[in-house]
Amino acid sequence: MCGIAGIIYTDRSGTIGRDMTNMLQAMKHRGPDSTGYALYGEPSELLVMRFKLADPHVAGDFGYSDRLARSRRNVESRLAKIGATVDRVESESEYAYRATFRYDGELKPLADFVEDVTGVEVLSLGHSLEIIKDLGDAESVAGRYQLDSFNGTHAIGHVRMATESDVDIAGAHPYWAYPFSDVAVVHNGQLTNYHQWRRRLERLGHRFQSECDSEIIAVYLAQSMADGLPLEAAMKQSLEELDGVFTYLVVTESQLGMAKDEMAAKPLVLYQGEDMVAMASEEGAIRAVLDREIDTYDPYEGEVMVWSR
Amino acid sequence: MEQVMQAPQEESAGKRTGKYDVRGLADPDATAPNTAIVTGTTAELDAAELSTRQINLELRRLLHTEGVTEITLHNPRARHSIAVGLLLRCRIKIEGSLGYFGCGIIDGPEIHIAGRVGWSVAENMMSGVVVIDKNAGSLTGAAFRGGDLVVRGHVGARTGIDQKGGTIIVGGNAGSMTGFMMQRGRQIICGDVGHGMGDSMYDGSIYVAGKVASLGVDCVEAEMTDADNELIDRKFASYRIDRPDSFRKFVCGRKLWNYDNLEPNERKLVL
């Protein structure tokens, strides 16, 4: 089933981490397996990279901590080797890290080089995007990663009920549009021409970390934008080119967009206020940040909407 | 089956403190909270601090054991499955919005919702009246059997899917596949309708005042009769809706009616 949520403050910043947690927790019943966030803080000159060294520890996996320590040293030395000046590397949990660094080159060689370390996955890379995803509900993920204090301008989030692939961090949303800076997607639905698009994008040199169909949407949109289309045009084109049932949300450094397939088979409730726009699979999630009677509506089939800051 | 587990976390929106049984059914041992204020045959119920099960149990208690016939429900907070399964005549005013599956499988009540509703409102409703002041989500009046369902705002996709009777009135626009597989009954839509209207409908009629993006398989336009106009006038007068000047009527083209044309091997089985 899955639940998706998005929120954008049009001319201010706010407690985006706390707000998204409230929205996602209100939709816990739609997906208790994993929870993920794509949060946009203040843009910085440094690049922010969120990455994980491995999946959470399971009993019987001996030498887990040693392996993590080795991987971490390996990631740091590779960052230095490829020419990034590391500002700091913070540990968010035993296996999840946040690194900030100065780097002027192409992102793809850097991300590829880091991911070449066994078990390591780059969750997000950009000047303001940070993707946090882990197993469990929103409150527990927000607690583990201290998201209550995350201030920012816009965010999307996802609660997952795994249907097509495993319950692990690689299968959790949101997906970063590897290797495009600051683009992420959450998606509710299924794509039926996933393999076709995966092969097409792989031929262009893209790599996919997961078996999840949603990862395609992020890379597809970012590739279209890199080819020169504005976000809205890329999304309209996706309605023609992606098959299946879907409602997805996409975020870039300054925009948040929603698209709904031509069947309108997956729900989305939209609230447009004076200084913020909020949307979610259920109105209850919007009420979790605005607990009063509000006017909302469901966008129609085939609709694409984009809000900019 | 009696094993009961403690819910791991409280829900921040609904403040749910309940338990789930092994099937995942919420609050299996909930009871009516007795918090409504009853004055004669009317009652006021504040749902802000109640769980969905408690709200529905309290509505039942008021209607079945307190002899209340008119209830005002405050703070529904867009929760799902509120005021479902009520099988008697009563009046309920809901001061706010509902989530999904509101007022489903009811038979008899007159319900007025002052806010918005999510998907599948008044699903499988048998009789009575449901009036919604704002917008409604998709699958509005799915498998609707009888009574009147009035949405003053816009509705989403697949309104009256599998409708088997009754009247659905929409003041605004409707989405795609409106009246999909409808079998009987009427829909009166004042605004525009999306693609595939009346797809695979068996019977019934859809009246549209605005534009229709496209008709579905085997849906055709028919002549408006005096009886059709009289029906619309009467319904719009009872719900005080401004009547658009003219409506077009759409019905089943009966091209897919193949009930007697069994395949030869099917015929052998039947005969």
Interface residues (C-beta under 8 A of the other chain):
Chain A: N22 Q25 A26 K28 D137 E139 S140 E262 M263 A264 P267 V269 E282 E283 G284 A285 I286 R287 A288 D291 E293 I294 D295 T296 Y297 D298 Y300 E301
Chain B: P8 Q9 E11 S12 A13 G14 R77 A78 R79 H80 G96 S97 G99 Y100 G115 R116 G118 W119 K134 N135 G137 S138 G153 H154 G156 A157 R158 G175 S176 M177 G194 H195
